[in-house]
């Protein structure tokens, strides 16, 4: 574990801290920490930064209630920048946005970013707007019974592909299953964050079980 004294603070006694959501892995904000604010962060388990404009420490969420609970802090290879992984209680940006990074500057025409959360938001849009000719619209129009039937069918296809040892086919069918499960999630109002949290809680339980077995 790196010691604070090994970190390289700049001429103003500050070090940049990139704050990342532990669930979505989205970059939430870029802030700065002094040696004192970093110590407070580690002691409280809550992000504490140094405001360069106000020239003072500020505990994130102290006035808004949008605290950031620290999961981990990692230094880069030069020890002069940090990533701070957090579980947040609310929006990270003072504007009320989930992240401070919301203004596109460049987008490749050939390369496209894919995220599970992006797909989820697309499906939410499909349910709301119901564009004509969309298969997703068709599923939402048919309702829960049709969606559940498709989830069951895709489960069967995954089993068949896996049993046959066909890796390519199994990948294809798992993708189909994942898509239909997400349609089900949107239909039932289940967020990706709720699934992330459930899986994270099972990881903690599994880790404890492993520890008990090693005793």
C-alpha positions in Angstrom: 0.0 0.0 0.0 1.4 3.4 -1.1 2.1 5.9 1.6 0.8 9.5 1.3 4.3 10.8 1.6 5.2 9.0 -1.7 2.6 11.0 -3.6 3.7 14.0 -5.7 1.7 17.1 -5.0 2.2 20.0 -7.3 3.7 23.4 -6.5 0.4 24.4 -4.9 0.3 21.3 -2.8 -2.5 19.7 -4.8 -3.0 16.4 -6.7 -5.7 15.8 -9.3 -8.3 13.2 -8.4 -10.4 11.5 -11.0 -13.7 10.3 -9.4 -15.2 7.2 -10.8 -18.6 5.5 -10.1 -18.0 2.0 -8.7 -21.2 0.7 -10.3 -21.2 2.2 -13.7 -17.5 2.9 -14.0 -18.5 6.3 -15.4 -16.1 9.2 -14.8 -18.0 11.6 -12.5 -15.7 14.5 -12.0 -12.1 15.8 -11.8 -11.2 17.5 -8.6 -8.1 18.3 -6.6 -7.0 17.1 -3.2 -4.4 18.6 -0.8 -2.5 16.4 1.6 -5.0 17.4 4.3 -8.1 16.7 2.3 -6.8 13.3 1.2 -6.2 12.4 4.9 -9.8 13.5 5.7 -11.0 11.5 2.8 -9.3 8.4 4.0 -10.3 8.9 7.7 -14.0 9.6 6.9 -14.3 7.3 3.9 -16.0 10.3 2.1 -14.5 12.4 -0.7 -13.0 15.7 0.6 -11.5 18.1 -2.0 -9.6 21.4 -2.0 -11.4 24.2 -3.9 -8.9 26.1 -5.9 -11.4 29.0 -6.4 -12.4 29.4 -2.7 -9.1 28.3 -1.3 -10.6 26.0 1.2 -11.5 22.3 1.9 -14.9 21.0 1.0 -16.5 17.7 1.9 -18.6 16.6 -1.1 -22.2 16.3 -0.1 -21.9 18.3 3.1 -24.5 20.8 1.8 -26.3 18.9 -0.9 -26.4 15.5 0.7 -24.8 13.9 -2.3 -22.0 12.2 -0.4 -19.4 10.0 -2.2 -18.4 6.9 -0.2 -14.9 5.9 -1.1 -14.3 2.3 -2.2 -10.7 2.7 -3.2 -8.0 5.2 -4.1 -5.3 4.4 -6.6 -2.2 6.4 -7.7 -0.9 6.4 -11.3 2.6 5.2 -12.3 4.2 8.6 -11.5 2.4 9.0 -8.2 1.1 12.4 -9.3 -2.6 11.7 -10.0 -5.3 9.7 -8.3 -8.4 7.7 -9.3 -11.0 7.6 -6.5 -13.7 4.9 -6.9 -16.9 5.8 -5.1 -20.5 4.8 -4.3 -22.4 8.0 -4.7 -25.6 9.2 -2.9 -26.6 11.5 -5.7 -25.5 13.6 -8.7 -21.8 14.4 -8.8 -22.1 17.7 -10.7 -23.3 21.0 -9.1 -25.6 21.3 -12.1 -27.5 18.3 -11.0 -26.1 16.0 -13.7 -24.9 12.5 -12.8 -21.5 13.4 -14.2 -19.6 16.6 -14.8 -18.6 15.2 -18.3 -21.6 15.9 -20.5 -20.4 18.0 -23.4 -19.3 16.0 -26.5 -16.2 17.4 -28.2 -15.5 14.7 -30.8 -17.1 11.5 -32.0 -15.5 9.0 -34.4 -17.6 8.1 -37.4 -16.1 4.6 -37.5 -15.8 3.7 -33.8 -18.7 3.7 -31.4 -18.7 3.3 -27.7 -20.9 0.6 -26.3 -22.0 0.4 -22.7 -24.7 -1.6 -20.9 -26.1 1.6 -19.5 -26.2 3.1 -23.0 -28.2 0.1 -24.3 -30.5 0.4 -21.3 -31.2 4.1 -22.0 -31.8 3.2 -25.7 -34.4 0.7 -24.6 -36.0 3.2 -22.2 -36.3 5.5 -25.2 -37.9 2.8 -27.3 -40.5 2.1 -24.6 -41.3 5.8 -24.4 -41.3 6.7 -28.1 -42.4 3.4 -29.6 -40.8 4.0 -33.1 -42.7 2.2 -35.8 -41.0 -0.9 -37.2 -38.8 -1.5 -34.2 -38.6 -5.0 -32.8 -38.2 -3.5 -29.3 -41.4 -1.5 -29.8 -43.1 -4.8 -30.9 -42.0 -6.4 -27.6 -43.2 -3.5 -25.5 -46.5 -3.4 -27.4 -47.1 -7.1 -26.8 -46.4 -6.7 -23.0 -44.9 -8.8 -20.2 -46.1 -12.2 -21.3 -44.4 -11.9 -24.7 -41.2 -10.5 -23.2 -41.0 -13.4 -20.6 -41.7 -15.9 -23.4 -38.7 -14.5 -25.4 -36.5 -14.6 -22.3 -37.4 -18.3 -21.8 -36.7 -19.1 -25.5 -33.3 -17.4 -25.4 -32.4 -19.3 -22.2 -33.1 -22.5 -24.0 -31.0 -21.4 -27.0 -28.0 -20.6 -24.7 -28.3 -24.1 -23.1 -28.4 -25.7 -26.6 -25.3 -23.8 -27.8 -23.4 -24.5 -24.6 -24.3 -28.2 -24.6 -23.1 -28.4 -28.2 -19.8 -26.8 -27.2 -20.3 -24.2 -30.0 -18.6 -21.1 -28.6 -19.6 -18.7 -31.4 -23.2 -19.8 -31.2 -23.3 -19.5 -27.5 -21.9 -16.0 -27.5 -24.6 -15.0 -30.0 -27.3 -16.5 -27.9 -26.0 -15.0 -24.7 -26.1 -11.6 -26.4 -29.7 -12.3 -27.4 -30.6 -13.3 -23.9 -28.9 -10.3 -22.4 -30.9 -8.0 -24.7 -34.3 -9.6 -23.9 -33.5 -9.6 -20.1 -32.8 -5.8 -20.4 -36.1 -5.3 -22.2 -37.7 -7.1 -19.2 -35.8 -4.9 -16.8 -37.1 -1.7 -18.6 -40.7 -3.1 -18.7 -40.5 -3.8 -14.9 -38.6 -0.6 -14.0 -35.5 -2.4 -12.8 -32.4 -0.3 -13.3 -28.9 -1.5 -14.2 -27.6 0.0 -11.0 -30.0 -2.2 -9.0 -28.6 -5.3 -10.7 -25.0 -4.0 -10.2 -25.6 -3.6 -6.5 -27.2 -7.1 -6.2 -24.2 -8.7 -7.9 -21.8 -6.6 -5.8 -23.5 -7.8 -2.6 -23.2 -11.4 -3.7 -19.5 -10.9 -4.4 -19.0 -9.7 -0.8 -20.9 -12.7 0.5 -18.9 -15.1 -1.7 -15.7 -13.6 -0.5 -16.7 -14.1 3.1 -17.6 -17.7 2.4 -14.2 -18.3 0.9 -12.5 -16.9 3.9 -14.5 -19.1 6.2 -13.6 -22.2 4.2 -9.9 -21.3 4.5 -10.0 -21.2 8.3 
